[in-house]
Amino acid sequence: MSRTIISTVHAPAAIGTYSQAVKVGNTVYLSGQIALDPQTMQLKDTIEAQIVQVFENLKAVCEAAGGSLQDMAKLNIFLTDLSHFALVNEIMARYFSQPYPARAAVGVASLPRGALVEMDGILELA
């Protein structure tokens, strides 16, 4: 099965040895996104702004792959403070409608560039 590298200027450029996403067949594996603004490559300041930016970055990569957030089968959320989980749920409801993707939320000690939240996921395209 062939692999296609997904890339868009509407999400932050990779800051390491990875691709924004890789499509294999009808499945798209999205790399982790932190709250970097794609134009400035600067991290958003507040946890709310970071969560929104992460969803915007994921949305841009999904669209570049030919899908949308609604095609997300699995979403992984990494938080440096799990007390922000309710806020993630609140903001996630702005971006997703039922049926929701499968999801995991994990507390971590730290994230790249001092980010407060990172998310990755898997899309299944029709």
PyMOL commands that place a pseudoatom at each C-alpha (Angstrom):
pseudoatom trace, name=CA, resn=MET, resi=1, chain=A, elem=C, hetatm=0, pos=[0.000, 0.000, 0.000]
pseudoatom trace, name=CA, resn=SER, resi=2, chain=A, elem=C, hetatm=0, pos=[1.353, 3.423, -0.873]
pseudoatom trace, name=CA, resn=ARG, resi=3, chain=A, elem=C, hetatm=0, pos=[2.008, 6.203, 1.601]
pseudoatom trace, name=CA, resn=THR, resi=4, chain=A, elem=C, hetatm=0, pos=[1.258, 9.863, 0.943]
pseudoatom trace, name=CA, resn=ILE, resi=5, chain=A, elem=C, hetatm=0, pos=[2.798, 12.656, 2.997]
pseudoatom trace, name=CA, resn=ILE, resi=6, chain=A, elem=C, hetatm=0, pos=[0.277, 15.344, 3.966]
pseudoatom trace, name=CA, resn=SER, resi=7, chain=A, elem=C, hetatm=0, pos=[1.486, 18.914, 4.374]
pseudoatom trace, name=CA, resn=THR, resi=8, chain=A, elem=C, hetatm=0, pos=[-0.194, 22.300, 4.599]
pseudoatom trace, name=CA, resn=VAL, resi=9, chain=A, elem=C, hetatm=0, pos=[0.932, 25.863, 5.274]
pseudoatom trace, name=CA, resn=HIS, resi=10, chain=A, elem=C, hetatm=0, pos=[-2.264, 26.294, 7.319]
pseudoatom trace, name=CA, resn=ALA, resi=11, chain=A, elem=C, hetatm=0, pos=[-0.741, 24.280, 10.175]
pseudoatom trace, name=CA, resn=PRO, resi=12, chain=A, elem=C, hetatm=0, pos=[2.689, 24.726, 11.762]
pseudoatom trace, name=CA, resn=ALA, resi=13, chain=A, elem=C, hetatm=0, pos=[5.624, 23.337, 9.846]
pseudoatom trace, name=CA, resn=ALA, resi=14, chain=A, elem=C, hetatm=0, pos=[7.187, 20.265, 11.428]
pseudoatom trace, name=CA, resn=ILE, resi=15, chain=A, elem=C, hetatm=0, pos=[9.776, 21.225, 14.047]
pseudoatom trace, name=CA, resn=GLY, resi=16, chain=A, elem=C, hetatm=0, pos=[11.503, 17.862, 13.953]
pseudoatom trace, name=CA, resn=THR, resi=17, chain=A, elem=C, hetatm=0, pos=[11.972, 14.724, 11.916]
pseudoatom trace, name=CA, resn=TYR, resi=18, chain=A, elem=C, hetatm=0, pos=[8.310, 14.022, 11.156]
pseudoatom trace, name=CA, resn=SER, resi=19, chain=A, elem=C, hetatm=0, pos=[5.508, 14.858, 8.716]
pseudoatom trace, name=CA, resn=GLN, resi=20, chain=A, elem=C, hetatm=0, pos=[2.302, 16.692, 9.613]
pseudoatom trace, name=CA, resn=ALA, resi=21, chain=A, elem=C, hetatm=0, pos=[0.428, 13.541, 8.595]
pseudoatom trace, name=CA, resn=VAL, resi=22, chain=A, elem=C, hetatm=0, pos=[0.835, 10.356, 6.591]
pseudoatom trace, name=CA, resn=LYS, resi=23, chain=A, elem=C, hetatm=0, pos=[-1.964, 8.762, 4.581]
pseudoatom trace, name=CA, resn=VAL, resi=24, chain=A, elem=C, hetatm=0, pos=[-1.898, 4.996, 4.106]
pseudoatom trace, name=CA, resn=GLY, resi=25, chain=A, elem=C, hetatm=0, pos=[-4.860, 3.747, 2.110]
pseudoatom trace, name=CA, resn=ASN, resi=26, chain=A, elem=C, hetatm=0, pos=[-7.923, 5.489, 3.579]
pseudoatom trace, name=CA, resn=THR, resi=27, chain=A, elem=C, hetatm=0, pos=[-6.294, 6.031, 6.976]
pseudoatom trace, name=CA, resn=VAL, resi=28, chain=A, elem=C, hetatm=0, pos=[-4.532, 9.271, 7.898]
pseudoatom trace, name=CA, resn=TYR, resi=29, chain=A, elem=C, hetatm=0, pos=[-2.176, 9.364, 10.878]
pseudoatom trace, name=CA, resn=LEU, resi=30, chain=A, elem=C, hetatm=0, pos=[-1.864, 12.916, 12.216]
pseudoatom trace, name=CA, resn=SER, resi=31, chain=A, elem=C, hetatm=0, pos=[1.273, 13.938, 14.076]
pseudoatom trace, name=CA, resn=GLY, resi=32, chain=A, elem=C, hetatm=0, pos=[0.959, 15.741, 17.373]
pseudoatom trace, name=CA, resn=GLN, resi=33, chain=A, elem=C, hetatm=0, pos=[-0.017, 19.387, 17.161]
pseudoatom trace, name=CA, resn=ILE, resi=34, chain=A, elem=C, hetatm=0, pos=[0.821, 21.977, 19.787]
pseudoatom trace, name=CA, resn=ALA, resi=35, chain=A, elem=C, hetatm=0, pos=[-0.536, 25.525, 19.804]
pseudoatom trace, name=CA, resn=LEU, resi=36, chain=A, elem=C, hetatm=0, pos=[1.930, 27.072, 17.383]
pseudoatom trace, name=CA, resn=ASP, resi=37, chain=A, elem=C, hetatm=0, pos=[0.472, 29.742, 15.138]
pseudoatom trace, name=CA, resn=PRO, resi=38, chain=A, elem=C, hetatm=0, pos=[1.280, 28.555, 11.587]
pseudoatom trace, name=CA, resn=GLN, resi=39, chain=A, elem=C, hetatm=0, pos=[2.301, 32.045, 10.413]
pseudoatom trace, name=CA, resn=THR, resi=40, chain=A, elem=C, hetatm=0, pos=[4.433, 33.180, 13.350]
pseudoatom trace, name=CA, resn=MET, resi=41, chain=A, elem=C, hetatm=0, pos=[5.427, 29.762, 14.765]
pseudoatom trace, name=CA, resn=GLN, resi=42, chain=A, elem=C, hetatm=0, pos=[4.835, 31.305, 18.198]
pseudoatom trace, name=CA, resn=LEU, resi=43, chain=A, elem=C, hetatm=0, pos=[3.020, 29.461, 20.980]
pseudoatom trace, name=CA, resn=LYS, resi=44, chain=A, elem=C, hetatm=0, pos=[-0.320, 30.879, 22.141]
pseudoatom trace, name=CA, resn=ASP, resi=45, chain=A, elem=C, hetatm=0, pos=[-0.290, 32.228, 25.707]
pseudoatom trace, name=CA, resn=THR, resi=46, chain=A, elem=C, hetatm=0, pos=[-3.333, 30.913, 27.581]
pseudoatom trace, name=CA, resn=ILE, resi=47, chain=A, elem=C, hetatm=0, pos=[-4.598, 27.358, 27.940]
pseudoatom trace, name=CA, resn=GLU, resi=48, chain=A, elem=C, hetatm=0, pos=[-7.870, 28.291, 26.204]
pseudoatom trace, name=CA, resn=ALA, resi=49, chain=A, elem=C, hetatm=0, pos=[-6.035, 29.883, 23.263]
pseudoatom trace, name=CA, resn=GLN, resi=50, chain=A, elem=C, hetatm=0, pos=[-3.737, 26.855, 23.070]
pseudoatom trace, name=CA, resn=ILE, resi=51, chain=A, elem=C, hetatm=0, pos=[-6.621, 24.370, 22.955]
pseudoatom trace, name=CA, resn=VAL, resi=52, chain=A, elem=C, hetatm=0, pos=[-8.356, 26.364, 20.211]
pseudoatom trace, name=CA, resn=GLN, resi=53, chain=A, elem=C, hetatm=0, pos=[-5.135, 26.663, 18.176]
pseudoatom trace, name=CA, resn=VAL, resi=54, chain=A, elem=C, hetatm=0, pos=[-4.459, 22.931, 18.474]
pseudoatom trace, name=CA, resn=PHE, resi=55, chain=A, elem=C, hetatm=0, pos=[-7.943, 22.148, 17.117]
pseudoatom trace, name=CA, resn=GLU, resi=56, chain=A, elem=C, hetatm=0, pos=[-7.429, 24.687, 14.310]
pseudoatom trace, name=CA, resn=ASN, resi=57, chain=A, elem=C, hetatm=0, pos=[-4.082, 23.065, 13.442]
pseudoatom trace, name=CA, resn=LEU, resi=58, chain=A, elem=C, hetatm=0, pos=[-5.606, 19.573, 13.436]
pseudoatom trace, name=CA, resn=LYS, resi=59, chain=A, elem=C, hetatm=0, pos=[-8.510, 20.836, 11.324]
pseudoatom trace, name=CA, resn=ALA, resi=60, chain=A, elem=C, hetatm=0, pos=[-6.091, 22.273, 8.738]
pseudoatom trace, name=CA, resn=VAL, resi=61, chain=A, elem=C, hetatm=0, pos=[-4.169, 19.007, 8.455]
pseudoatom trace, name=CA, resn=CYS, resi=62, chain=A, elem=C, hetatm=0, pos=[-7.413, 17.005, 8.187]
pseudoatom trace, name=CA, resn=GLU, resi=63, chain=A, elem=C, hetatm=0, pos=[-8.562, 19.264, 5.356]
pseudoatom trace, name=CA, resn=ALA, resi=64, chain=A, elem=C, hetatm=0, pos=[-5.193, 18.963, 3.601]
pseudoatom trace, name=CA, resn=ALA, resi=65, chain=A, elem=C, hetatm=0, pos=[-5.672, 15.186, 3.727]
pseudoatom trace, name=CA, resn=GLY, resi=66, chain=A, elem=C, hetatm=0, pos=[-9.069, 15.497, 2.042]
pseudoatom trace, name=CA, resn=GLY, resi=67, chain=A, elem=C, hetatm=0, pos=[-11.136, 15.065, 5.174]
pseudoatom trace, name=CA, resn=SER, resi=68, chain=A, elem=C, hetatm=0, pos=[-12.405, 16.935, 8.195]
pseudoatom trace, name=CA, resn=LEU, resi=69, chain=A, elem=C, hetatm=0, pos=[-12.418, 16.639, 11.961]
pseudoatom trace, name=CA, resn=GLN, resi=70, chain=A, elem=C, hetatm=0, pos=[-15.630, 14.620, 11.601]
pseudoatom trace, name=CA, resn=ASP, resi=71, chain=A, elem=C, hetatm=0, pos=[-13.541, 11.870, 9.945]
pseudoatom trace, name=CA, resn=MET, resi=72, chain=A, elem=C, hetatm=0, pos=[-11.461, 11.518, 13.123]
pseudoatom trace, name=CA, resn=ALA, resi=73, chain=A, elem=C, hetatm=0, pos=[-11.696, 7.963, 14.451]
pseudoatom trace, name=CA, resn=LYS, resi=74, chain=A, elem=C, hetatm=0, pos=[-9.256, 8.439, 17.359]
pseudoatom trace, name=CA, resn=LEU, resi=75, chain=A, elem=C, hetatm=0, pos=[-8.052, 11.524, 19.197]
pseudoatom trace, name=CA, resn=ASN, resi=76, chain=A, elem=C, hetatm=0, pos=[-5.253, 11.571, 21.757]
pseudoatom trace, name=CA, resn=ILE, resi=77, chain=A, elem=C, hetatm=0, pos=[-4.946, 14.534, 24.120]
pseudoatom trace, name=CA, resn=PHE, resi=78, chain=A, elem=C, hetatm=0, pos=[-1.860, 15.250, 26.199]
pseudoatom trace, name=CA, resn=LEU, resi=79, chain=A, elem=C, hetatm=0, pos=[-2.140, 17.826, 28.996]
pseudoatom trace, name=CA, resn=THR, resi=80, chain=A, elem=C, hetatm=0, pos=[0.481, 19.095, 31.409]
pseudoatom trace, name=CA, resn=ASP, resi=81, chain=A, elem=C, hetatm=0, pos=[-2.369, 19.780, 33.870]
pseudoatom trace, name=CA, resn=LEU, resi=82, chain=A, elem=C, hetatm=0, pos=[-5.383, 17.462, 33.832]
pseudoatom trace, name=CA, resn=SER, resi=83, chain=A, elem=C, hetatm=0, pos=[-7.462, 20.107, 35.610]
pseudoatom trace, name=CA, resn=HIS, resi=84, chain=A, elem=C, hetatm=0, pos=[-7.873, 21.632, 32.116]
pseudoatom trace, name=CA, resn=PHE, resi=85, chain=A, elem=C, hetatm=0, pos=[-9.739, 18.536, 30.890]
pseudoatom trace, name=CA, resn=ALA, resi=86, chain=A, elem=C, hetatm=0, pos=[-13.191, 20.147, 31.345]
pseudoatom trace, name=CA, resn=LEU, resi=87, chain=A, elem=C, hetatm=0, pos=[-12.070, 23.104, 29.223]
pseudoatom trace, name=CA, resn=VAL, resi=88, chain=A, elem=C, hetatm=0, pos=[-10.847, 20.698, 26.528]
pseudoatom trace, name=CA, resn=ASN, resi=89, chain=A, elem=C, hetatm=0, pos=[-14.303, 19.072, 26.517]
pseudoatom trace, name=CA, resn=GLU, resi=90, chain=A, elem=C, hetatm=0, pos=[-16.023, 22.455, 26.270]
pseudoatom trace, name=CA, resn=ILE, resi=91, chain=A, elem=C, hetatm=0, pos=[-13.874, 23.612, 23.346]
pseudoatom trace, name=CA, resn=MET, resi=92, chain=A, elem=C, hetatm=0, pos=[-13.968, 20.207, 21.650]
pseudoatom trace, name=CA, resn=ALA, resi=93, chain=A, elem=C, hetatm=0, pos=[-17.770, 20.502, 21.485]
pseudoatom trace, name=CA, resn=ARG, resi=94, chain=A, elem=C, hetatm=0, pos=[-17.282, 23.529, 19.175]
pseudoatom trace, name=CA, resn=TYR, resi=95, chain=A, elem=C, hetatm=0, pos=[-15.327, 21.408, 16.683]
pseudoatom trace, name=CA, resn=PHE, resi=96, chain=A, elem=C, hetatm=0, pos=[-17.010, 17.982, 16.835]
pseudoatom trace, name=CA, resn=SER, resi=97, chain=A, elem=C, hetatm=0, pos=[-20.549, 16.685, 16.704]
pseudoatom trace, name=CA, resn=GLN, resi=98, chain=A, elem=C, hetatm=0, pos=[-21.803, 13.198, 17.459]
pseudoatom trace, name=CA, resn=PRO, resi=99, chain=A, elem=C, hetatm=0, pos=[-20.694, 10.562, 16.849]
pseudoatom trace, name=CA, resn=TYR, resi=100, chain=A, elem=C, hetatm=0, pos=[-17.528, 11.633, 18.635]
pseudoatom trace, name=CA, resn=PRO, resi=101, chain=A, elem=C, hetatm=0, pos=[-14.168, 9.968, 17.981]
pseudoatom trace, name=CA, resn=ALA, resi=102, chain=A, elem=C, hetatm=0, pos=[-12.656, 7.495, 20.399]
pseudoatom trace, name=CA, resn=ARG, resi=103, chain=A, elem=C, hetatm=0, pos=[-10.401, 9.467, 22.722]
pseudoatom trace, name=CA, resn=ALA, resi=104, chain=A, elem=C, hetatm=0, pos=[-7.687, 9.283, 25.333]
pseudoatom trace, name=CA, resn=ALA, resi=105, chain=A, elem=C, hetatm=0, pos=[-6.521, 12.051, 27.659]
pseudoatom trace, name=CA, resn=VAL, resi=106, chain=A, elem=C, hetatm=0, pos=[-3.141, 11.688, 29.301]
pseudoatom trace, name=CA, resn=GLY, resi=107, chain=A, elem=C, hetatm=0, pos=[-1.377, 13.831, 31.871]
pseudoatom trace, name=CA, resn=VAL, resi=108, chain=A, elem=C, hetatm=0, pos=[2.265, 14.444, 30.978]
pseudoatom trace, name=CA, resn=ALA, resi=109, chain=A, elem=C, hetatm=0, pos=[5.154, 16.183, 32.723]
pseudoatom trace, name=CA, resn=SER, resi=110, chain=A, elem=C, hetatm=0, pos=[6.065, 18.417, 29.799]
pseudoatom trace, name=CA, resn=LEU, resi=111, chain=A, elem=C, hetatm=0, pos=[5.492, 19.034, 26.094]
pseudoatom trace, name=CA, resn=PRO, resi=112, chain=A, elem=C, hetatm=0, pos=[7.603, 20.571, 23.303]
pseudoatom trace, name=CA, resn=ARG, resi=113, chain=A, elem=C, hetatm=0, pos=[8.300, 24.304, 23.568]
pseudoatom trace, name=CA, resn=GLY, resi=114, chain=A, elem=C, hetatm=0, pos=[6.565, 24.483, 26.955]
pseudoatom trace, name=CA, resn=ALA, resi=115, chain=A, elem=C, hetatm=0, pos=[3.127, 23.821, 25.432]
pseudoatom trace, name=CA, resn=LEU, resi=116, chain=A, elem=C, hetatm=0, pos=[0.257, 23.064, 27.804]
pseudoatom trace, name=CA, resn=VAL, resi=117, chain=A, elem=C, hetatm=0, pos=[-1.607, 20.754, 25.399]
pseudoatom trace, name=CA, resn=GLU, resi=118, chain=A, elem=C, hetatm=0, pos=[-0.818, 18.531, 22.429]
pseudoatom trace, name=CA, resn=MET, resi=119, chain=A, elem=C, hetatm=0, pos=[-3.158, 16.377, 20.337]
pseudoatom trace, name=CA, resn=ASP, resi=120, chain=A, elem=C, hetatm=0, pos=[-2.777, 13.801, 17.610]
pseudoatom trace, name=CA, resn=GLY, resi=121, chain=A, elem=C, hetatm=0, pos=[-5.242, 11.537, 15.886]
pseudoatom trace, name=CA, resn=ILE, resi=122, chain=A, elem=C, hetatm=0, pos=[-6.262, 9.068, 13.234]
pseudoatom trace, name=CA, resn=LEU, resi=123, chain=A, elem=C, hetatm=0, pos=[-8.699, 9.800, 10.401]
pseudoatom trace, name=CA, resn=GLU, resi=124, chain=A, elem=C, hetatm=0, pos=[-10.599, 7.249, 8.387]
pseudoatom trace, name=CA, resn=LEU, resi=125, chain=A, elem=C, hetatm=0, pos=[-11.568, 8.648, 4.989]
pseudoatom trace, name=CA, resn=ALA, resi=126, chain=A, elem=C, hetatm=0, pos=[-14.372, 7.244, 2.856]
for i in range(1, 126): cmd.bond("trace and resi %d" % i, "trace and resi %d" % (i + 1))
show_as sticks, trace
zoom trace
